[in-house]
Amino acid sequence: MDKILIALNLIMDFVEAYDNIDEIGITDMLYNSGFEEYEVRQALAFLDFGNFSEINGIRYFSPSEKDKFSEDAMQYIQKLQLSGTVDLMIIEEVVDRCMESDIKVDVEMVKQTLLVTLIENRKFYIDIDKNVDELLN
């Protein structure tokens, strides 16, 4: 799991650093960083590229969100949405969690919150699958 966390951190930095983000670019970056095929597949499983559908528009921030988030943090969130890296439900969960902070939200806080959210949601779905299997058997 440690290598997957490192890969997810690299992906979040990649999204911030580059304008054109797609699954192929992220995959190439991970391979070039020394990750094995199974590690790349596991890291990409946390993201939403397979379910991406073109979205017409961007997420608008409320006045209270604009006060809470730095301009860079809002742009990063919009980039996540427009690239299809994560789905809108994850983005909304990240925004909600960040709004609970007592300090101004920057890009690093968004990345950390996104990482925790992705891991918690993945664990949640794995636990549900395990419980359903136990009920059926």
mmCIF file of the C-alpha atoms, coordinates in Angstrom:
data_MODEL
# 
_entry.id   MODEL 
# 
loop_
_atom_site.group_PDB 
_atom_site.id 
_atom_site.type_symbol 
_atom_site.label_atom_id 
_atom_site.label_alt_id 
_atom_site.label_comp_id 
_atom_site.label_asym_id 
_atom_site.label_entity_id 
_atom_site.label_seq_id 
_atom_site.pdbx_PDB_ins_code 
_atom_site.Cartn_x 
_atom_site.Cartn_y 
_atom_site.Cartn_z 
_atom_site.occupancy 
_atom_site.B_iso_or_equiv 
_atom_site.pdbx_formal_charge 
_atom_site.auth_seq_id 
_atom_site.auth_comp_id 
_atom_site.auth_asym_id 
_atom_site.auth_atom_id 
_atom_site.pdbx_PDB_model_num 
ATOM 1   C CA . MET A 1 1   ? 0.000   0.000   0.000   1.00 0.00 ? 1   MET A CA 1 
ATOM 2   C CA . ASP A 1 2   ? 2.938   2.339   0.618   1.00 0.00 ? 2   ASP A CA 1 
ATOM 3   C CA . LYS A 1 3   ? 3.938   2.322   -3.048  1.00 0.00 ? 3   LYS A CA 1 
ATOM 4   C CA . ILE A 1 4   ? 0.336   3.006   -4.064  1.00 0.00 ? 4   ILE A CA 1 
ATOM 5   C CA . LEU A 1 5   ? 0.271   6.051   -1.777  1.00 0.00 ? 5   LEU A CA 1 
ATOM 6   C CA . ILE A 1 6   ? 3.492   7.266   -3.357  1.00 0.00 ? 6   ILE A CA 1 
ATOM 7   C CA . ALA A 1 7   ? 2.010   6.712   -6.820  1.00 0.00 ? 7   ALA A CA 1 
ATOM 8   C CA . LEU A 1 8   ? -1.162  8.613   -5.899  1.00 0.00 ? 8   LEU A CA 1 
ATOM 9   C CA . ASN A 1 9   ? 0.940   11.509  -4.578  1.00 0.00 ? 9   ASN A CA 1 
ATOM 10  C CA . LEU A 1 10  ? 2.893   11.561  -7.832  1.00 0.00 ? 10  LEU A CA 1 
ATOM 11  C CA . ILE A 1 11  ? -0.356  11.566  -9.801  1.00 0.00 ? 11  ILE A CA 1 
ATOM 12  C CA . MET A 1 12  ? -1.682  14.523  -7.809  1.00 0.00 ? 12  MET A CA 1 
ATOM 13  C CA . ASP A 1 13  ? 1.542   16.428  -8.468  1.00 0.00 ? 13  ASP A CA 1 
ATOM 14  C CA . PHE A 1 14  ? 1.344   15.475  -12.156 1.00 0.00 ? 14  PHE A CA 1 
ATOM 15  C CA . VAL A 1 15  ? -2.197  16.866  -12.390 1.00 0.00 ? 15  VAL A CA 1 
ATOM 16  C CA . GLU A 1 16  ? -0.991  20.121  -10.873 1.00 0.00 ? 16  GLU A CA 1 
ATOM 17  C CA . ALA A 1 17  ? 2.077   20.439  -13.094 1.00 0.00 ? 17  ALA A CA 1 
ATOM 18  C CA . TYR A 1 18  ? 0.694   19.624  -16.548 1.00 0.00 ? 18  TYR A CA 1 
ATOM 19  C CA . ASP A 1 19  ? -2.097  21.075  -18.646 1.00 0.00 ? 19  ASP A CA 1 
ATOM 20  C CA . ASN A 1 20  ? -2.975  17.980  -20.677 1.00 0.00 ? 20  ASN A CA 1 
ATOM 21  C CA . ILE A 1 21  ? -3.801  15.166  -18.307 1.00 0.00 ? 21  ILE A CA 1 
ATOM 22  C CA . ASP A 1 22  ? -4.960  11.753  -19.418 1.00 0.00 ? 22  ASP A CA 1 
ATOM 23  C CA . GLU A 1 23  ? -4.620  8.166   -18.327 1.00 0.00 ? 23  GLU A CA 1 
ATOM 24  C CA . ILE A 1 24  ? -1.838  7.458   -20.839 1.00 0.00 ? 24  ILE A CA 1 
ATOM 25  C CA . GLY A 1 25  ? 0.257   10.386  -19.607 1.00 0.00 ? 25  GLY A CA 1 
ATOM 26  C CA . ILE A 1 26  ? -0.171  9.349   -15.992 1.00 0.00 ? 26  ILE A CA 1 
ATOM 27  C CA . THR A 1 27  ? 0.600   5.721   -16.810 1.00 0.00 ? 27  THR A CA 1 
ATOM 28  C CA . ASP A 1 28  ? 3.775   6.702   -18.677 1.00 0.00 ? 28  ASP A CA 1 
ATOM 29  C CA . MET A 1 29  ? 4.861   8.940   -15.794 1.00 0.00 ? 29  MET A CA 1 
ATOM 30  C CA . LEU A 1 30  ? 4.401   6.098   -13.289 1.00 0.00 ? 30  LEU A CA 1 
ATOM 31  C CA . TYR A 1 31  ? 6.301   3.593   -15.454 1.00 0.00 ? 31  TYR A CA 1 
ATOM 32  C CA . ASN A 1 32  ? 9.108   6.130   -15.938 1.00 0.00 ? 32  ASN A CA 1 
ATOM 33  C CA . SER A 1 33  ? 9.194   6.598   -12.155 1.00 0.00 ? 33  SER A CA 1 
ATOM 34  C CA . GLY A 1 34  ? 9.920   2.888   -11.680 1.00 0.00 ? 34  GLY A CA 1 
ATOM 35  C CA . PHE A 1 35  ? 6.516   1.468   -10.792 1.00 0.00 ? 35  PHE A CA 1 
ATOM 36  C CA . GLU A 1 36  ? 5.610   -2.059  -11.862 1.00 0.00 ? 36  GLU A CA 1 
ATOM 37  C CA . GLU A 1 37  ? 2.547   -2.799  -13.993 1.00 0.00 ? 37  GLU A CA 1 
ATOM 38  C CA . TYR A 1 38  ? 0.442   -4.123  -11.098 1.00 0.00 ? 38  TYR A CA 1 
ATOM 39  C CA . GLU A 1 39  ? 1.291   -1.016  -9.014  1.00 0.00 ? 39  GLU A CA 1 
ATOM 40  C CA . VAL A 1 40  ? 0.242   1.271   -11.860 1.00 0.00 ? 40  VAL A CA 1 
ATOM 41  C CA . ARG A 1 41  ? -3.041  -0.643  -12.255 1.00 0.00 ? 41  ARG A CA 1 
ATOM 42  C CA . GLN A 1 42  ? -3.712  -0.411  -8.521  1.00 0.00 ? 42  GLN A CA 1 
ATOM 43  C CA . ALA A 1 43  ? -3.022  3.332   -8.429  1.00 0.00 ? 43  ALA A CA 1 
ATOM 44  C CA . LEU A 1 44  ? -5.226  3.981   -11.470 1.00 0.00 ? 44  LEU A CA 1 
ATOM 45  C CA . ALA A 1 45  ? -8.017  1.956   -9.846  1.00 0.00 ? 45  ALA A CA 1 
ATOM 46  C CA . PHE A 1 46  ? -8.385  4.782   -7.307  1.00 0.00 ? 46  PHE A CA 1 
ATOM 47  C CA . LEU A 1 47  ? -9.110  7.260   -10.095 1.00 0.00 ? 47  LEU A CA 1 
ATOM 48  C CA . ASP A 1 48  ? -12.100 7.677   -12.382 1.00 0.00 ? 48  ASP A CA 1 
ATOM 49  C CA . PHE A 1 49  ? -10.672 7.589   -15.914 1.00 0.00 ? 49  PHE A CA 1 
ATOM 50  C CA . GLY A 1 50  ? -12.699 4.520   -16.892 1.00 0.00 ? 50  GLY A CA 1 
ATOM 51  C CA . ASN A 1 51  ? -15.956 6.290   -16.070 1.00 0.00 ? 51  ASN A CA 1 
ATOM 52  C CA . PHE A 1 52  ? -15.090 9.674   -17.530 1.00 0.00 ? 52  PHE A CA 1 
ATOM 53  C CA . SER A 1 53  ? -17.715 11.337  -19.637 1.00 0.00 ? 53  SER A CA 1 
ATOM 54  C CA . GLU A 1 54  ? -17.338 14.778  -21.088 1.00 0.00 ? 54  GLU A CA 1 
ATOM 55  C CA . ILE A 1 55  ? -18.739 17.448  -18.813 1.00 0.00 ? 55  ILE A CA 1 
ATOM 56  C CA . ASN A 1 56  ? -20.017 20.705  -20.196 1.00 0.00 ? 56  ASN A CA 1 
ATOM 57  C CA . GLY A 1 57  ? -18.964 23.335  -17.709 1.00 0.00 ? 57  GLY A CA 1 
ATOM 58  C CA . ILE A 1 58  ? -16.961 23.710  -14.577 1.00 0.00 ? 58  ILE A CA 1 
ATOM 59  C CA . ARG A 1 59  ? -17.652 23.653  -10.874 1.00 0.00 ? 59  ARG A CA 1 
ATOM 60  C CA . TYR A 1 60  ? -18.602 27.043  -9.506  1.00 0.00 ? 60  TYR A CA 1 
ATOM 61  C CA . PHE A 1 61  ? -17.546 27.938  -6.007  1.00 0.00 ? 61  PHE A CA 1 
ATOM 62  C CA . SER A 1 62  ? -19.931 29.596  -3.592  1.00 0.00 ? 62  SER A CA 1 
ATOM 63  C CA . PRO A 1 63  ? -18.904 32.894  -1.967  1.00 0.00 ? 63  PRO A CA 1 
ATOM 64  C CA . SER A 1 64  ? -17.987 31.101  1.260   1.00 0.00 ? 64  SER A CA 1 
ATOM 65  C CA . GLU A 1 65  ? -15.904 28.566  -0.675  1.00 0.00 ? 65  GLU A CA 1 
ATOM 66  C CA . LYS A 1 66  ? -14.144 31.376  -2.550  1.00 0.00 ? 66  LYS A CA 1 
ATOM 67  C CA . ASP A 1 67  ? -13.230 32.903  0.810   1.00 0.00 ? 67  ASP A CA 1 
ATOM 68  C CA . LYS A 1 68  ? -11.926 29.575  2.107   1.00 0.00 ? 68  LYS A CA 1 
ATOM 69  C CA . PHE A 1 69  ? -9.961  28.316  -0.935  1.00 0.00 ? 69  PHE A CA 1 
ATOM 70  C CA . SER A 1 70  ? -6.924  29.940  -2.509  1.00 0.00 ? 70  SER A CA 1 
ATOM 71  C CA . GLU A 1 71  ? -7.188  30.706  -6.222  1.00 0.00 ? 71  GLU A CA 1 
ATOM 72  C CA . ASP A 1 72  ? -4.660  27.956  -6.961  1.00 0.00 ? 72  ASP A CA 1 
ATOM 73  C CA . ALA A 1 73  ? -6.661  25.430  -4.932  1.00 0.00 ? 73  ALA A CA 1 
ATOM 74  C CA . MET A 1 74  ? -9.856  26.249  -6.838  1.00 0.00 ? 74  MET A CA 1 
ATOM 75  C CA . GLN A 1 75  ? -8.030  25.940  -10.153 1.00 0.00 ? 75  GLN A CA 1 
ATOM 76  C CA . TYR A 1 76  ? -6.592  22.586  -9.089  1.00 0.00 ? 76  TYR A CA 1 
ATOM 77  C CA . ILE A 1 77  ? -10.061 21.290  -8.205  1.00 0.00 ? 77  ILE A CA 1 
ATOM 78  C CA . GLN A 1 78  ? -11.399 22.446  -11.567 1.00 0.00 ? 78  GLN A CA 1 
ATOM 79  C CA . LYS A 1 79  ? -8.485  20.734  -13.309 1.00 0.00 ? 79  LYS A CA 1 
ATOM 80  C CA . LEU A 1 80  ? -9.309  17.489  -11.495 1.00 0.00 ? 80  LEU A CA 1 
ATOM 81  C CA . GLN A 1 81  ? -12.890 17.735  -12.698 1.00 0.00 ? 81  GLN A CA 1 
ATOM 82  C CA . LEU A 1 82  ? -12.163 18.722  -16.287 1.00 0.00 ? 82  LEU A CA 1 
ATOM 83  C CA . SER A 1 83  ? -9.477  16.070  -16.731 1.00 0.00 ? 83  SER A CA 1 
ATOM 84  C CA . GLY A 1 84  ? -11.815 13.369  -15.433 1.00 0.00 ? 84  GLY A CA 1 
ATOM 85  C CA . THR A 1 85  ? -9.199  12.265  -12.915 1.00 0.00 ? 85  THR A CA 1 
ATOM 86  C CA . VAL A 1 86  ? -11.800 11.881  -10.160 1.00 0.00 ? 86  VAL A CA 1 
ATOM 87  C CA . ASP A 1 87  ? -15.565 11.928  -10.266 1.00 0.00 ? 87  ASP A CA 1 
ATOM 88  C CA . LEU A 1 88  ? -17.753 14.803  -9.134  1.00 0.00 ? 88  LEU A CA 1 
ATOM 89  C CA . MET A 1 89  ? -18.845 13.040  -5.950  1.00 0.00 ? 89  MET A CA 1 
ATOM 90  C CA . ILE A 1 90  ? -15.222 12.797  -4.799  1.00 0.00 ? 90  ILE A CA 1 
ATOM 91  C CA . ILE A 1 91  ? -14.639 16.446  -5.685  1.00 0.00 ? 91  ILE A CA 1 
ATOM 92  C CA . GLU A 1 92  ? -17.669 17.499  -3.645  1.00 0.00 ? 92  GLU A CA 1 
ATOM 93  C CA . GLU A 1 93  ? -16.532 15.378  -0.716  1.00 0.00 ? 93  GLU A CA 1 
ATOM 94  C CA . VAL A 1 94  ? -13.068 16.968  -0.864  1.00 0.00 ? 94  VAL A CA 1 
ATOM 95  C CA . VAL A 1 95  ? -14.558 20.474  -0.981  1.00 0.00 ? 95  VAL A CA 1 
ATOM 96  C CA . ASP A 1 96  ? -16.841 19.693  1.966   1.00 0.00 ? 96  ASP A CA 1 
ATOM 97  C CA . ARG A 1 97  ? -13.978 18.308  4.038   1.00 0.00 ? 97  ARG A CA 1 
ATOM 98  C CA . CYS A 1 98  ? -11.754 21.275  3.228   1.00 0.00 ? 98  CYS A CA 1 
ATOM 99  C CA . MET A 1 99  ? -14.511 23.697  4.213   1.00 0.00 ? 99  MET A CA 1 
ATOM 100 C CA . GLU A 1 100 ? -14.328 22.252  7.737   1.00 0.00 ? 100 GLU A CA 1 
ATOM 101 C CA . SER A 1 101 ? -10.740 23.486  8.080   1.00 0.00 ? 101 SER A CA 1 
ATOM 102 C CA . ASP A 1 102 ? -9.926  26.468  10.270  1.00 0.00 ? 102 ASP A CA 1 
ATOM 103 C CA . ILE A 1 103 ? -7.328  27.786  7.832   1.00 0.00 ? 103 ILE A CA 1 
ATOM 104 C CA . LYS A 1 104 ? -7.252  28.947  4.208   1.00 0.00 ? 104 LYS A CA 1 
ATOM 105 C CA . VAL A 1 105 ? -7.217  25.940  1.885   1.00 0.00 ? 105 VAL A CA 1 
ATOM 106 C CA . ASP A 1 106 ? -4.255  25.680  -0.483  1.00 0.00 ? 106 ASP A CA 1 
ATOM 107 C CA . VAL A 1 107 ? -3.369  23.135  -3.166  1.00 0.00 ? 107 VAL A CA 1 
ATOM 108 C CA . GLU A 1 108 ? -1.407  20.949  -0.739  1.00 0.00 ? 108 GLU A CA 1 
ATOM 109 C CA . MET A 1 109 ? -4.405  20.679  1.591   1.00 0.00 ? 109 MET A CA 1 
ATOM 110 C CA . VAL A 1 110 ? -6.620  19.739  -1.358  1.00 0.00 ? 110 VAL A CA 1 
ATOM 111 C CA . LYS A 1 111 ? -4.126  17.041  -2.375  1.00 0.00 ? 111 LYS A CA 1 
ATOM 112 C CA . GLN A 1 112 ? -3.928  15.629  1.152   1.00 0.00 ? 112 GLN A CA 1 
ATOM 113 C CA . THR A 1 113 ? -7.698  15.664  1.533   1.00 0.00 ? 113 THR A CA 1 
ATOM 114 C CA . LEU A 1 114 ? -8.119  14.042  -1.884  1.00 0.00 ? 114 LEU A CA 1 
ATOM 115 C CA . LEU A 1 115 ? -5.665  11.286  -0.994  1.00 0.00 ? 115 LEU A CA 1 
ATOM 116 C CA . VAL A 1 116 ? -7.474  10.487  2.264   1.00 0.00 ? 116 VAL A CA 1 
ATOM 117 C CA . THR A 1 117 ? -10.858 10.604  0.525   1.00 0.00 ? 117 THR A CA 1 
ATOM 118 C CA . LEU A 1 118 ? -9.769  8.271   -2.279  1.00 0.00 ? 118 LEU A CA 1 
ATOM 119 C CA . ILE A 1 119 ? -8.345  5.753   0.170   1.00 0.00 ? 119 ILE A CA 1 
ATOM 120 C CA . GLU A 1 120 ? -11.369 5.868   2.487   1.00 0.00 ? 120 GLU A CA 1 
ATOM 121 C CA . ASN A 1 121 ? -13.826 5.478   -0.389  1.00 0.00 ? 121 ASN A CA 1 
ATOM 122 C CA . ARG A 1 122 ? -11.861 2.598   -1.888  1.00 0.00 ? 122 ARG A CA 1 
ATOM 123 C CA . LYS A 1 123 ? -11.785 0.844   1.504   1.00 0.00 ? 123 LYS A CA 1 
ATOM 124 C CA . PHE A 1 124 ? -15.513 1.475   1.913   1.00 0.00 ? 124 PHE A CA 1 
ATOM 125 C CA . TYR A 1 125 ? -16.321 -0.211  -1.403  1.00 0.00 ? 125 TYR A CA 1 
ATOM 126 C CA . ILE A 1 126 ? -13.991 -3.117  -0.681  1.00 0.00 ? 126 ILE A CA 1 
ATOM 127 C CA . ASP A 1 127 ? -15.692 -3.624  2.712   1.00 0.00 ? 127 ASP A CA 1 
ATOM 128 C CA . ILE A 1 128 ? -19.145 -3.532  1.071   1.00 0.00 ? 128 ILE A CA 1 
ATOM 129 C CA . ASP A 1 129 ? -18.097 -6.138  -1.504  1.00 0.00 ? 129 ASP A CA 1 
ATOM 130 C CA . LYS A 1 130 ? -16.702 -8.343  1.263   1.00 0.00 ? 130 LYS A CA 1 
ATOM 131 C CA . ASN A 1 131 ? -19.908 -8.035  3.316   1.00 0.00 ? 131 ASN A CA 1 
ATOM 132 C CA . VAL A 1 132 ? -22.111 -8.813  0.306   1.00 0.00 ? 132 VAL A CA 1 
ATOM 133 C CA . ASP A 1 133 ? -20.006 -11.889 -0.479  1.00 0.00 ? 133 ASP A CA 1 
ATOM 134 C CA . GLU A 1 134 ? -20.340 -13.065 3.131   1.00 0.00 ? 134 GLU A CA 1 
ATOM 135 C CA . LEU A 1 135 ? -24.129 -12.602 3.027   1.00 0.00 ? 135 LEU A CA 1 
ATOM 136 C CA . LEU A 1 136 ? -24.443 -14.508 -0.236  1.00 0.00 ? 136 LEU A CA 1 
ATOM 137 C CA . ASN A 1 137 ? -22.288 -17.422 0.885   1.00 0.00 ? 137 ASN A CA 1 
# 
